[in-house]
Amino acid sequence: MPTTRRRTSLILALLSLTSLCGCRIASLAEQAPEKTGTAEVVTQAETGAEAGQTVLGVLAVVPGSSGSVADPMAVAAVAASGAHTMRINLDWAISEPQPGDLSFDTLNDLRIARIEGAGLRLFPTLYVGQGWMTRDSPQGAGGGSRSYPPADLGTVWENDSGYSPGYYDFVYRFFEHYRGHFDFVAVENEAESKSFWGGTAEEYVRLLKTAYAAIKAADPAVTVVDSGFVSEALGLCIAGDRIETGQWSMDEAVEFTQLYYSAQTGRIRVRSRADLDAALNQAQAKEQCRRIRVMLEGEAGSVDAINFHFYEDYRALPAVVAWLRETTSRIGYRTALVTNEMGVRGPDIRFAESEAQAEQVFKKLVTSQTLGLEAVVWFSADTFLRGRDKVGLFGSEGMSRPASQTFKLVAETLNGGYHFRATVVSGPSLYHHVFEDADGVPSLEMLWTEGMAESVTLQPPGGRTQATVVDYTGESRSLTAQDGSLKLEWVTDPILVIWR
């Protein structure tokens, strides 16, 4: 039997976001004054609209690849992380190795049972993959993309089978069997990348529409999301679109991409207008941005949430969310947002095992909560991926790292009944967010600074004077408000303050 179902609704929060890096990027409030040194800031949260609690999950992957695993060690590590959801891959060819031979006694089912047995919910990524259903797609190592369109994927919609009778039948029967087990499902992974999807963007849209119809017929409560947009490509696509629509100057786009890729250890470097112009005109970037546009236009009415992947500087996250919301509104629809792949870029194992990664985990999780994302899945639970620049929460054999302890601290705190209330200050120096408890009292505050340390004076919610201050490593101290305020000296590292 499935574990207790935990569903959240997305209610847009009233935010007080400042512009990023001085640009006109998703700014909803005037920029806070810059500080030249240690400064004192008196803060008090304004009441904002209540936001739904974000579902927090973790993906465990095979080191050196992007394939998910569900072995006992990986499941135990995720269950101990404070998350209540685990992302896994489910392949059509595993459940139905031959046409009509659908089985519920396969590796897919073993993974589902093992994860649910640990008290976790599942966030599967559903793959067509390669096999009899795709006929002549390349096979084996170096055999092209992760998935290909089903051989019977057509261009004419049928109400009882979508664009692909075979795919519709498999998806319907699979989700009918597992009705009530899944809160979310992603259809494929990063389909604008040819590494994962061997068809066209238009074919992916038809596949997604077919999956959506089949899933909703079998289990209407499941939140269906798309494959997720590649983090590395998304920054360039946003910059290019903002320039094309006249919303940013070239200099503003350069400033945004410098911030977006500042944590990047990969191939994209933007230092000048010439760098950005060259990056935007690369054939691969142009094709990926075209695919993203086709997908966003085609997904209207066929997803419950838009999915994006994010490994870049957390300060660019509000601009990504704003662009996705504005773009879908411009197309003519508005939907929730999720990320089933968020993580931190880092150069090596040393960084992965440092508190520097833990700080980034804190900032990204909190920022994602303030933006009203319906689900956040962390990539990855594992160690540093050889040949890649993404670092994990745990070391070998599930060994805890500072990042995993911070993830657990934030996840368990936010899952304790808190909901985002308001952003008091959002940079460029101080970041300060307030959350309310089940009684509607703004009793949780999360804050940190970038650059110079600051002294911050907090005003406690009515009737509460005792504060527990916990830093991102879990070290805590108890303080008492005096004369209706609490002064915190030299705030730099991320902390949370719980009023009692």
N, C-alpha and C positions, 0 to 999 in steps of 0.2 A: 504494500500500500504506500502511496506517496506520503511524504512528511507534510506537516501542516502548511497550508498555502499562505504565503505572505505576499500580498499585492500592494502596490502603492499607486497613487494617482499623482499626476503632475499638475500642480497649481502654480502658475507663474508668480514668482516673488517680486515684490517691489524692491528693486535694487538701487544702490547709489554707487554706480561704477564710474570711476574716473577714466579718462582716456589713457591709452597705453603709450608709453614712450613719447608723449607730447603730440601724438597724431590725433586726427579726428576719427578715432576708431571706437565705435559703439559707446560713445560717451553719453551718459545720462545725467551727469552732474558736473559742476565746475571742478576743475583740477584743484586738488589740495595744494597749499603752498609748500614749496620745497624747503627742506631744512638744511642748514649749513653745518650743523653739528648736533650735539645732544640737545634735544628740545623737550619741552613738556607739552603734552597734548591732553586736553580734557575731553573725554568722549562720553556720549550717552546715546544709546540706540534709539532711533525713532521706530515707531511701530510700523511694520510692513505686512504685506499679505502673507498668509501662511503658505509654505511650500511643502509638498509631499516629501516624505523621507526617501532618500536614494537607496536603491538596492545595491549593496556592495558585494562584489564577487572576485574570484581569482581564477586565472587560467594556468594550469601546469603544462609545460611543454617538454618535448624531448630535446636535451641540449644539442645545439647545432642544427636544429630543424624548427619547423613551425607546427609540427604535429602534436596534438594534445595527448596526454596520458592520464590514466586513471588507475595506476597501480596503488597498492595499499599505502606505500610511503607518501606518494603525492597527495592522495586523498586525505591522509592524516594531517599532512602539513597544512593543507587548505582549511581543513576543519578547525585546526588550532589557530588559524590566523585572525579569527574574529569575523571572517566573511560568512555569509549564509548561502552563497551561491557559487557554483563551480562551472566554468565553461569547458565543454568537451566537443569533439568532432563526432558526427554521426554520418556514416557513408552508406549511400543507397546500395552499393554492390555488396556490402557486408550483410545487410539485412535481407537482400534479395539477390543471391548470387546467380540465379538463373531466372528467366522470365516466368512469373507466376509462382516462384518458390520462395515466398516471403516467410521468414522464420523469426520468432521472438526468443530464440535460444542461441544468440550469437555474441560476438565481442561487444557489439553495441549495447546489448541488453545486460551483459555482465558489468559494463561500465556504469550504466544507469543504476543498477541494483547496488553496486559498491558505493557509489556516491550518496545515494539516498540512505543507505545503511549507516552512513556517518552523520546523518541528520542535516545534510545539505540539499538545497534545491539545485536544479540544473539549468544552464543557459546553453543549449546545444547550438552548434553551427552545422547546418544541414548541407551536405555535399552531394552533388550528382557523382562526382569522381570520374573514373574511367572504367569501362567494362562493356558488357553486352549491350547496355542501354545507350552507349555512345558509338558503338560499332567501330569505326575506323580511326578513332583518336589514337595518338601516339601512346606507347606503353613503356613502362619500366623507367630506369634511371635516365635522366636527360630526355624523358619522353614528353616534353612540352608542359602544359599547364596542369594545375591540380584538378580542375574540373573542365568538362566540355558540355555543350548543349546536348540534351537527349536527341537521339536520331529522329524521333517523331515530333520534335518541336516544330510547329507550323506557324502560320501567320494569320489564321482565322480562328477567332474565339468561339468556343463551344461552352455553353453554360454548365454542362455536366462533366467537362474534362479540360477546360481551359485551352491552352495552346498545345498541351502534350498529354494525351490520354494515359500513357504509361507512367509518367511522372506524377500526374494527378492521382492515379490509383494508388501508387506506392505511398505518397505523402498522406493521403486520406486514411488509408488503412493503418499506417504507422501511428498517426496522431489519434486516431480513434482508439487504438489499443492502449495508448499511454495518456488517455484523456485525464486531465487533472494533475499530471506529473510535471508539466513545464509551465513556467511563468513567462518565459521569453524564448524565442528562437530566431537565429539569424539565418538567412538564406544565402549560402555561399560565404566566401571570405574575400574581401578586397577585389571585387569583380572588375574594377577599372584597371587592374594590373593583369597583364597577360601571364604573369607567373601563376596566378590562381584561376583565371577564367579564360578558357581558350576560344570562347565565342565573341560575338560583338556585344556592344553595350545594349543595342536594341534586342538582341536575343536574351540577354540577362533580364531585361525588363519584362519580357514575355514569360520567362521562367518564374520570376518573382510573382507576377500576377497569378500564375497557375498555382504556385505554392500557397499564396495568400488565400485563394478561394478554397483550396483543399483543406488547409489548416482550420480556417474559420468554420467550414462545414463539419469538421470532426471535433474541434474543441474551440469554441468561440472565445474563451477567456484568455487564450494565449496571445501575448503581445508579439507580433511579427515585425521584425526589423530587417533592413537590407544588409548587405555584405560588409559595410563599413568602408569609409574612404581612407586611402593610404595617407598616413600622417605626413610623410615627407613631401608628397605631391600637393597636399591641401593648402599649405602656406602660399605656394606659387599661384595656385588657382584663385585664391582669395585676392591676392595682390593684383593679378591680371584683371580680374573682374572689376575690382574697385577702380582701377585706372580706366578701363574701357567704359564704365558707366559714369565717369567723371566725378566720382565721390572722393578719390584721392589724387593728389599730384604724384608725380614720379618720386619726388623726395619723400613724401609720406609713405609710399609703398616700400621704398628702400628701408626706411626706419622700422616699419612693421616687420619686414622679412629679416632684418638684422636681429630683432628681438626674437622672432619665431624660431630662427635657426641658431640662436646663440648657444643652446645646449646640444647642438648637433655635432656628433663625432663622425658623421658620414660625409657624403660627397658635396652637399650644397653649402656654398659659402657666398654670402652677399656682403660686400664691403662698399659698393659704389653703384651708381646708376648703370654703369656698363655691365657690372656683374649681374644685376637683376634683369636687364634687357637680354643678356645672353641666356640666362636661365629660362626666362619666359619663352624664348624662341627655340629651345631645344625640342626636337621632334617628339621625344618621349613625353616631355611635360605637356606639350600642346595636345597630344593624343589623350593623355590621362585627364586633362581638364575638359576636353570635349566629352569624354565618357562620363565624367561626373555630371556635366550639364544634362546629357541625355538621360541619365539615371534619375536625377532630381526631377526633371520634367515628366518622366514616365512613371514615377513611383506614387504620384498622387492617387489616393484611394486604394493603394495596394500595400501600404505599410501602416503600422500603428506608431512607429517611431523611426526617425532618421538616425542612422548609426555612423559614427566617425571614429577613427583611431587617432590617438594623440600621444606623442612622445616628446614634444617640444617644451619650450619655456612656459611655465604655468601662467605667466603674465599675459601671454597671447591667447589663452583659452577663452576669455570673454569675447574677443574679436571673432574667434571661430564660431562660437555659439550664435553671436549676433548675425554673422554672415549667413549661416544656415537658416536661421529663422527669417531673415529678410528675403533671402533668395526663394524659399518655398512660398512665402507670402506673395512675392512678386509673380510667381508662377500661378498662384491661385489656391493654395492650400496651406494649412498650418498643422503641425503635428508635434508630438513629443520628441525629445532627443535622448539618445543613449550613447555610451561608448563601451563596446565589449572588448576594447583593447586600449588601455592606458598604461603608460609606464615611464621609465626614466632611462635616458641614454647615459652611458658611461664608458670609459676607455678600457677598463680592466677589472680583474677580481679585487684589486686593492680598493678601488672606488666602490665596488658592489658591497664590500664588507665595512665600509666607513659610515660614519654618522651623516656624511654629506648626502648620501642617497636617502637616508631616513628623513632629513629635512625636506627633500623634494617630495617624498611620499606624503608627508603631512600637508604641505602647501597645495599639492594637486588634488588630494581628496577633499580638503575643505573648500577649495575654489570650485570644484565640480558640484559640490552640494549647494553652494550659494547660487549657482546658475540654473538650478532646477533640473539637472539631468536625472532621468528616471532610473537609470542603472549605470553603474561603473564597474567594469571588470578589469582587474589589474593583471598586467602581463609583465613578468611572469612570476610563478612561485619558485622557479628553479634558479640554478647558478648562472653565471655569465655565459652567454651563448657564444660558442666559438665561431669566429667569422662574422659576428654581429656586434652591435654596440648597445644592446639592451640588457639590463642587469636585473637580477631576480631578488625576491624577498628572502629566499633561503639559500643556504649553501648545499654542499653535497650531503646526501642522506638526510635531508630535511633539517640540517643544522640552522639554528636561528641566527639571523643577522639583525643589526640595529633597525634596518628597514622593516623587517617583519614585526618587530616589537612595536614600532610606530604605527604600522598599518593596524595592528590589533588594538592599540590604544584609541585611535581615531574611529575605527569601525565599531568597537564595543561602546564607545561613548555616544556616537551618533545613533546607533541602534538601540540605545537606552531610552528611546521615546522622544528625542529632540527633533525639532523641525527648524529649518532656517527662518529667521525673523527679519534681519536687516543687515546691510553692510553699512558700517559707520564711516570707515575710511578705506579706500582701495588704492593705495599707493600715491605717489611713486616711492615713498619711504615706508610709512606705516600701513599695514593691512590689518583690519579689525572687523570681525564678523560676529554677529550675535544670533544665538539659537534659543528657542523657547522650549520649555518642558511640556509634559502632558497637561499641566494645569494652565498653560498659556503664559507662564512667567518666563521672562528672558533671563534665564539663570545660567546659561553657558555662553562664554565668550572665548573666541579663538583669535589670536593675534601674533604678529611677527613684524620685523622690519627688514628692509633691504638697505644695505649701506650703513650709515651711522646709527648708533644706538639712540634710543629715545626713552624719556620718562613719560609714563602714561598714567593719568588719573582716571579711575573708573568710578562710576556712580552705581552703587548696588541697587538691585530691584527692591521695591518696597517690602519692608519687614525682614530683609535678609542682610546679615552683617558678616557672616563667616564665609571665607573664600578658600577653596583648595586650588592652589596653582600647580599645574603639572606641566613639565616641559616635554618636548617631543620624544625624549628617551624614557619617559615614565617617572622621572624623579619628581617628587611632590613636596609641597610645604603648605602649612596652614597659616592664613593671615586674617586679621580682623579689621574691618573698615572703621575708620575714625572720623567722627564729625560728618558722617554721610558720604565719605569717599574713601577710596583705596588707591594709594600711589604706588605704582610699580616702577622701580628704578632700573635703568639700563636694559630696556627690552630690546633684544636682538633675535635670539633663537625663537622658533615657534613654541607657544605655550597655549594651554587652555585653562580657563578660570571657571570653576563651578561654584556658584553661590548657594549657600545653604542657610 
